[in-house]
Amino acid sequence: MSKVIGINLGSHIITVYAEGKGVILREPNAVAVEAYTRETVATGQDAINLVNKTPGAYELISHIYQGNVSDYERMAMVLAKVFEKINIRRPEVIFTVHGGHSSADIGAICNMMFDAGARRLCVVDSPTVAVMGSDQPLNDERAILICDIGAATSEIGIVRGCATKLSRTAQYGCNKLDEALKNYIKKEYNAIIDGRTARKIREAVGTVHPSYLLGSYDFVGRDAVTGLPCELTIDSSQTLEVMRKYADYLIANIDGILKKLREDVLAEVKERGILLTGGGALDGGIKTLVEERLGIVTRISENPVESSVKGLGMIIENREVFGPLLRDLSLG
């Protein structure tokens, strides 16, 4: 097997693409620690299985906060396990960086990947791979605005051809919507739900536009006073109330990018439109709201969840063509 791999380091899922093989691993980006000692005992799917099997004894922790790694030592352990599972020692790794990454952030990520066992590191801009993986014509020199809505953050970028010209990271993602729904349930029903239930609510009846009212959804929460299970119902008019203000914030960030553009570039974006990718692009009504508020034709990538890893794959399989898009960060 080739030792060149692409890693999409998501807040929820790590996806690995190997040259000549395609996607070879989708691994939950999770770490299980002992509840009292905080010692790491498992990573990935093993961590989730352990916590589900023995709730209370172990906890799942997040080591990516607002799109940045918050615990490099544990993240290096996760990546070392990933390399072990795909049976590739000392791989050359290509990964994406976003507009919110400082040079110090990128340097720390590099050290983390070297600690995990990487031999060589190259980076590419996140908006570039998202556009490439969305089946856009790569010879179109007109600018396109892409908004890649992830779990923790959204990456907004201007891409011409395959080159990212401008990017910004917005603190908007599916995690924030899920957390807002959890808080709403606590306030409205005096009940507690976990993140998984909040995500199911968002995916079933979540909406940010009144034209996308998707009915109601029944779920089970836990009474905050008695601790007993309770059956509850929520509908789209309620999720609209919760989620709309977050979508407004995202649109304000997109508008902020548009206002920075020269008139000729803005004209190109208006011709070519706005492209939404990432799992959050599937939230009810987001396309309609963006288009309505900004007055620019907006569309969703055909397979928005896979756009970034597909773009990484295109670069890996066509290195002789797309090599100039990469920056080699290997030490020495």
C-alpha angles and dihedrals in degrees: 000000000000116000094222112101137167119218124201101197103202128176091243106021136030111209122194125199119192125200110260093004107067121213107359102169141027108183129175109247093232141131125196118209132183108263095235108025094038088219115155110246105165144004137206120001090346088062093052092047091051094050092046091049096048109023114192096022093074135028133207112229132194119230096181116074122183090343096310130100110254098182112037095177094057092040089054088054090052092051093046088055090048091054089048093051094050089045095229116134121202096358127189103241128206115192138165131252126198136211092264093061114102121204087257091053091050092047091052092049089051092052089048093052093046089050088052090055108269115154100198134009132207128174134204130189115268097228090053095058092041091056093043091051093050095070093249118158104263094203093061105110093192115107120255127194114224126191113193107194111201136172098272106016143006123234115214116191145164112227128186115191099322098328125102109224100176135004140177132186115223120199092235125113146132092274091062092050091049091049091049090052091050090052091047092052090050093050098039101038103018086235134127126227131178127238093262092058091046090053091050090052092050093048094045104042107356115132141165098191129059092228089066103065104155102185126246137317129210119215142160122246134171121253107245092218105040099025090226124134115264131190114232140174130212129182137203095260087063095046088049089057091051102039104037097077090055091051089050088056091052092050090050088056092049090049089050090058092047092053090056094057126101114247093254093051092046089052090054092051090050089052096046099032139211121305122206121203137163129064093291090063086076094060110118115272100355093122092049093047094050092048093046096048099042100033093227125121107258129193138177122236113254092246104015097175092058099040098101097046090044089054091050089051092053090054094047094048093045102038094147090060103036099031092106089065090065128086115208110223098173115138119245 
